[in-house]
Amino acid sequence: MVSIEAATPQAESEDEDELKPVVVYCIIGLGNPGRRYEHTPHNIGFRVIDELARRHGIAVKAREGAAITGRGDFCGRKVMLVKPQTFVNDTGRAVSSLMQEYGLGRRDLIIVHDELDLPWTGLKIREKGSAAGHNGVRSVIAAVGTMLFTRVRVGIRPDHDLDDAAVYVLAPWERAMRDEVDEVAGYAADAVESIVAEGANKAMTKFNRRARGTREEEE
């Protein structure tokens, strides 16, 4: 005969599983924590998360492992907005922890990050591909064990040559770009909403662009 004491822990475990929030999409903006990096090109992913949180009334404040998160709904789907609190190069650690905690797969991920290979105001949605030199994306690929996940690449390359790209991405926005950051973050947030609502393929045809005012479908 099984005692009540022996049965209780299993019952509590089952209750915890039932209470665990359902997450359909885990939207992760790449960036570095701290005020020093807040207004830099490398943190455009955080800016997009901030815009999505503002639009949908989601408080991104809960500390979960190596990330700050907020859960809510938009476009008829359950979502989690995430700002990893590791530095960009170690983003995979935060992503892996959340995937294990919520039982997420690669199809549940949307990664938003800066992209030096795209000109400023450009945007490209991809469902697969290499890191293309981005250490944060490389860290995510290593953590999830695949290159098959959706990412929203936000162009940050200025209209002039760079002496040192590593210095540029961690420096404050250039004067000519500052007034356009909100528009670029808003456009990227629109793209994320489209992915959630109708899938990455349709979102690509609407939002992929080499620069503002152009449209270019890219694989």
N, C-alpha and C positions, 0 to 999 in steps of 0.2 A: 504493500500500500504506500502510495506517494504522499509524503507529508505536505502540509500547506507551506511550511517554510521552504521546502525544496522547490516547490512549484512557483513561488513568488518571483524569483529573479527572471525566469523565462517569461512570465506574464509581463513584467515591467519592460523587458527587452522588446517584446512584441508591440507594446503600447508606444514605445519610443519610435519604432519603425513606422507605425501608423501616423504619428504626429510629425514626422520629418517632412518639411515643405517640399512640394513637387516643383522641380525646376525644369522647364522645357528648353530654355535658352540661357546659357551662361555667357554674358557679354563682358569681355575683359578689355579694358583700356590699358595700354602699356604706358608707363611713365615712372619717374623717380619720386620717392616721397620727400617731403620737406619743402619749405617756402623757397629755398634757394633755387629749386628747379621748376617752380610752379609756372613761370611765364617763359618757358623755353620750347623750342621745336620738338625736343624729345618727349615732351609731355602732352602732345596734342591728343593722345589717346585718353588721358585723364579729362581733358576739356570736353571730349565727346561724351564721356560718361556723365559729366556734370550737366551737360545739356539734356541728355535723355532723362536724368533724374529730375531736372527742373520741369520738363514737359509733363512728366507722368506722376509727379508727386511722390517720388521714391527717395527715402532717406538713406544715403549711402554712408552708414555710420557704424554698423556692426563689425566688430573685430572677429574674424574667423581665420585662425592660423596665421599665415603671413599675408593676409589681405584684409581690406575693408570692403564690406559688401552691403547691398540693399536689395530686398526682394519686392516684387510688385507685379503688375499686369500692364501690358499694352499690346495693341493689335490683337486682342483676344487670346493672348498667350501669357503663360507664367514666365517671368524672367528674373534673372539675378544680375545686377550690375556690380562689377568688381573693379577695384583699384588695388593691384598688388602693392604691398609695402616692402617688398624686396627692391633692390635696384633692378633696372631693366634687364641687365645681363643674367639675372637669376630668377626671372619671371616664372620659369617652368616649375620651380619649387612651390609657388603659391597655387599655380594652376593644378598641379598634380594632387595637392592636398584637397582642394575643393572637389575635384573629380571623384576622388575616393570617398569623400564624405557624403556626396549626394548621388553617387552611382552614375555619374555622367559619362557619356561616350564622346568621341570626336565630333559626331554630328550635332552635338548640343553646344559646341563652342563657336563663338564669334569673337575673333581677336581684332582689335582696332589699334593701329600703330602708325607711327611716322615712317615716311619712305623717301629717302634721298634720291632714289632712282626716278622719282616722279617730280615734275616741276610744281612749284607752289600753286595751290588751288586745284591741282589734279587729284583724281581719286580712281582707285582700281579695286574692285571686288574680285577675289579669287577663292576657289574652293580647294585648291591644292597648290603645291609648289615648294621650292626650296626657301631657305631663309633670305636669300639674295643679299647676304652680308649683314643682315640685321641680327645682332646678338640676342635680343629679346626673343625674336621669333625662333632663332636657333635653339634657345633654351626651352621653349615650349615644345618644339619638335622632339627634342631629346626626352622630355618628360612624358609626352603622350605616346611616343614611339611610332609616330606617323607624320607625314606631311599633308595628310588628307583632312584638313579642317578649314573652315571659312575664315578669311581675314579681310579686313577693310584697310587698304593701304592709303594713307593720306599724304599727298605730296608736300614736301617741305623744301625742295631744292630752290634756292634763290636764282635770280636771273643774271648771276655773275659767277665767276670761278671762285672756288673755295681754297684757301691756303691749307686749312686743316678742318676736315669734316667733323672730327671728334670734338673740336672746340666749338664749332658752329652749333651743333645740336644741343649742347649744354649751356650755351650763352643765351641771354635774353633775346626775344624776337627783334629782328631788325626793324628800324623805324617804319620803313615802307610796308611792312607786313602787319604791324600791330593792329591797324584799323580793320583788317580783313580776317583776323583770327576767328572772331565770332561767326562770321559768314561761313568760313571753311568748316568749323566744328559743327555748325548747324546743318550744312550739306551732308557731312558724314553721318550725323545723327539721322537725317532723312533716309540715308542709304541703309543704315542698320534697321530702322523701322520697316523698310521695304523687305529686307531679308526675312525678318520675323513674320511679316504678314503674308508674303507670297513666294518666298524662297530666293536663294541666291541667284539662280539663272535669270529670273525676271528682273531682279534688282540690278544685275549687271547691265542689262540693255537700257535701263533708265538712268543709271548714275555713273557708269564708267566714263571718265573724261580725262583728256590730257591736260586741260586747263579750263578755267571758268569760261563758259560761252561756247564750248565745243562738246561734241559727243564722239566717243570712239569705243566701239565694242572690241574688247581684247580678251584673248584666252588666258 
